[in-house]
Amino acid sequence: MKALAIWVTLLCTCLAWVIKGGSPEIDPKAELDPKTGPVYETSSPSSVFETPSSPARLQFIWENSAIREDRHYNNGLDLSFTTRMLDAQSIWAFPIRTLSPFLFQRSGPDTDDRLNWTIFGQSIFTSSDHSASNPDPKDRPYAGWLYTGLDFIQNHNDRELTSLEFLAGVIGPWAGGKQVQNWAHELLGQQPVQGWHYQLSNQFGATAAWTRRWRFNHDLGNGYSWELIPEGGVTAGNVLTYGEIGGLIRLGHGLKADWGPPTIQPGYSGSSYFSAERGGVNYGYNIFAGVQGRVVAVNVFLDGNTFQNSRHVSKERAVGDVIVGLEWFYKDIVRLGLSVIARSPEFRTQRGFDAFGSLNASVAF
């Protein structure tokens, strides 16, 4: 209980820092207007940003393979917090300032910079036969991945979205994959999964990922439009290393409020970025379909442990995803999305493609 109390205290402290980083500090010497609040002196008109923003958000993603076969990428959970627009001089915007104009655009009236903090995430991978205490060595190894991280996001004039994400965590028994999966099976009255004795061993893991998306929106009137969002990026680390290219096509109402559905990596993903004001409507909805291709150099969940002997299989270098789904939001209060993803074989002895569902929900915070 003491350890839990320390964790909760640390979590709340970090959350408070992130929230503070999203708001400009009030100068106690600033003049106070009784109607509008503090009045600040500015060096030039351009220092006053008119960019539409939105409240901070708490987001949850759940992915599961039970829609087809309960195997391989079995389950994913992700809880994150996204700030509202960061002040240009906020410490949390330092990486964006430092890496402009190389990885980001220079911050200005047409940019909206934010930070997404992954409070915790977990991915679970298993073989196909959950009843086998000694899994087929030609099937996918058992593995758990528990992580946290920071994602620096910049929306440039609703036409370009850039993301720089850093994740770090643990692979192996410390990730708690066995406990979470068997607890869920017990809750549902199912048999426990037997092969976890052969999961990957404990090791620390980290990735860095840079992604850029471009929006080509075609207005249909009355808040309706259709759009194409191509994307490309690269991820590097001892957990995953790959290059990606893909695209999403959407049709709906208030599309500029977001950039498509957030999902757990690897795979096509929109973003946690959301602003109903940018969508120009009180409520919005859309349907979408997309594809992504990846050229994979490292996938520790297939390659096995980096410095220890473990189960492993020969991975496919080229992997593709197809995603379809729908989204809905009401003002800045709530955002919901449901996706179905089909994934081509990830290792050479895999039989058939994999499929899983992805549910995301976020609320104003």
C-alpha positions, 0 to 999 in steps of 0.5 A, a space after each residue: 500500500 505504501 508503494 501504491 501511495 508513492 506511485 499515485 503521489 508521483 502520478 498526480 505531481 507529474 500530471 500537475 506539472 504537465 497541466 501547468 506547462 500548457 498554460 502561460 504563467 500570470 505575471 503578478 505585475 500585469 494590469 488587471 482588466 475587470 472584464 477580461 482579466 490580466 493585460 500583458 504587454 507584448 513586443 509585437 502583435 504577432 506575439 498574441 496567438 489567435 490559434 483555436 485551442 481546446 481543453 486538456 484531455 484524458 484518453 484511453 485506448 483498448 485493442 483486442 484480437 478476440 474479433 477473429 482469433 485470440 492470438 499473436 497481438 492479443 491485447 493492448 491498453 494505453 492511458 494518456 493525457 494531452 495538454 491544451 495548447 502549450 505556451 510558446 516558452 513552456 519548458 514542455 515545448 522546449 524540444 519543439 523549439 529546439 528542433 525547429 525548423 528541422 523536425 518541426 515548424 517554427 512556433 507562431 500564430 498558425 501552430 498549435 503545440 501540445 504534449 501527450 503523456 502516456 501514463 502507462 501502456 501495455 501490449 501482450 503477445 502470445 502463440 496461437 495455442 493457449 492450451 499448450 504449456 510448451 508452445 510451438 517454437 515456430 509460432 510467435 513467442 509470448 511477450 509483454 511490453 509495459 511502457 510510458 512516454 512523451 509525444 511532442 505534437 505540432 499542428 501547423 495550420 490544420 494542414 500538417 501534423 508532426 509528432 515526435 514520441 519517446 517510449 521507454 519501459 520493460 519487456 518480460 515478466 516485469 511487464 505483467 502480461 501473464 497476470 493481466 491476461 490470466 486475470 481477464 480469462 478468469 473474469 470471463 470464465 475462460 481457461 488460463 493461458 499455459 505458455 507464459 513460462 516461455 515468454 521473453 526474459 526481462 529487458 529494458 526497451 526504448 523507442 523514438 518515433 518521428 511521424 508527419 501527416 499532411 491534410 488535403 481537405 475538400 469542403 462539401 458545405 455545411 461543415 461536411 467534407 472529405 479528405 486525404 491524409 498521407 503520412 510517413 515516418 521512422 521509428 528506431 530503438 531496441 524494441 521496434 525499428 521500422 520505416 512507414 508510409 501510409 494514408 487515410 481517407 475520411 468522409 464526415 462532419 467537422 473533420 478538422 477537429 482531429 487527424 484520425 483515430 489514435 491506435 497503439 503502435 506499430 500500425 497506422 495511427 491518427 493522433 491524440 490531438 483534438 480541437 472541436 473549435 477547429 472542426 467548426 461544429 458542435 458535434 462531428 462524425 466520420 467514416 474512414 479507411 486507410 492503409 500503412 506499409 512498414 519495412 521492419 528492421 527490428 521487432 523484439 517480440 519476434 526477434 527475441 531478447 536482444 542479449 539473451 537466448 529466448 524463443 524467436 521466429 524469422 520475421 517478415 521484413 514487409 508488413 501491411 495494415 488495412 484499417 476501417 472505422 468510424 468516429 464521433 465527438 460532441 464539442 470538446 466534451 467527449 470523443 469516441 472511435 472504433 476501428 478494425 485493423 487487418 495485419 499481414 503476416 509478421 513472421 514467415 511461419 505464420 498462417 493467415 493474417 491477423 485482425 483486431 479491434 481498437 476502441 478509443 475514448 477521450 474526455 475533456 480534463 
